[in-house]
Amino acid sequence: MIDIKLTIIKLLNYALKYLDLRKEDLVYFYNVLSNILQIDINEYDFKKINIKQDDLYTIIDDLNDYINAKKLDIIFDEILSILTPTPSSVINKYNDLSIKSKKRAFNYLYHLQINNNYIKKRDIQKNIVVKDNLTNLNLVVTINLSKPEKSNKDIVKSLNISNDSYPKCVLCYENVGYFNKSKSIFKKDLRVVPLRLNKSDWFMQFSPYSYFYQHIVVIKKEHVPMAVDKNNISALLDFAKMYKFLFIGSNADIPIVGGSILNHEHFQGGNYTMPIMKAKIKKYDVFSNINKQIKSSLLSWPCTTFKFVSKSKKQLINFIDSFLQYYKNYSDEEINLISNNNHNTMTIITRYINNQFEVYTILRNNRTDDKHPNGIFHVDDTISFIKSEGIGLIEAMGLFILPGRLKNQLNECKYIIENPSNESEIIAKKPYLENFKPLIDSIKNKKYKNIEEYLIYACRKILFDINVFKYDKDDIHLNKFIDNFCKEKIHK
Ligand SMILES: [Zn+2]
């Protein structure tokens, strides 16, 4: 049996060191926690114990065992959230630190959210990461073991959820401190900091699943749908200049080509150099005859991406907005790129580096047809078994988040590859493995050396699949697209 009194003493020591617990509050929390955990106390026996951040996970496991054994109606996160500084004290400390250094303030919030287990560090460390040293794209493939998979159909469904639920969605500001057991929403440990972007109110929080280092979500205070437009381009640039050590990007604003949440405006970013940011330039000065103050280039990247660099925020906003409007109405039926009813949009990412803005615009189209019911510019059916969700901005930039189910499924494939004589027997027992036949066969046929190599090439293929100019041999149509824009602008 766990020595729960010792666990509480450890936890209080942990909170003193990692959660800004004040000495004056020790007796108070000793009593509060003992009461919640239904412990009889005969004396106050707090003592100093040397504790490390990683000790949190043994404390959590011990608390969990105790709670289960005692059948208490509480979850361990509640205990940690009680010990977390209140939202206002977090904001005050953040603002104080910001005066000296934005980065210090940012690191404070990041560590606080790891320390109170809002960021699931232990789970994230279990993720499987495959790095690409085969192609020149520097792709990163992660099998995410902490977050459930959502299909495009689920995402369309979530758009139709009635607006009278509370909070209106998982991103709403009203989630701070919210707990609903029946909906499995626990946000008592969430802390956010306010932001002013493009003259409106936003706030920033960390992603509990951290797809990459210091993964943040920047959310509009008002619950309004995602929109890729001039205002939000301006908000992105405001953020990039404020937080020069982070990139920030917006998902597309329509299903299939965007993220999983479309009903609340938000951006994602982090302290990480995405593969796309290391891509070479395919063509320089593509639009320099229209605007000489903006360096514009076409990237050497599987899905058509333009990169714009300038010191002038105003010039960039106006230029990118006009480019966005142009693309939104652009169609080229010969390559099946049809904008009908707003099927065209862009994924926009920016960062502020070497005293200038750098903006990446990835062209997207979400149309479906009889031949491609999941999307014409979507993951091809032959590899959808590794990824069926919409390809959002993180993937479009070359960092792939694959569903956790793959861990076991790929192990089963590995077993089949190593024991080919059992193949039909295993597949008969586990029919879903039928979908994995292309993977199994291509490794058996020595097209790929192993599963990791297959994953890298499959993810590279996904980037080609989502390319809106994918039916465009020799870039004839892409060049026409560029030339037409130049002509339009020059004539105006
Ligand atoms: Zn919302």
Boltz pocket constraint, residues with backbone or C-beta under 6 A from the ligand:
constraints:
  - pocket:
      binder: B
      contacts: [[A, 168], [A, 169], [A, 170], [A, 171], [A, 172], [A, 173], [A, 223], [A, 224], [A, 263], [A, 264]]
      max_distance: 6.0
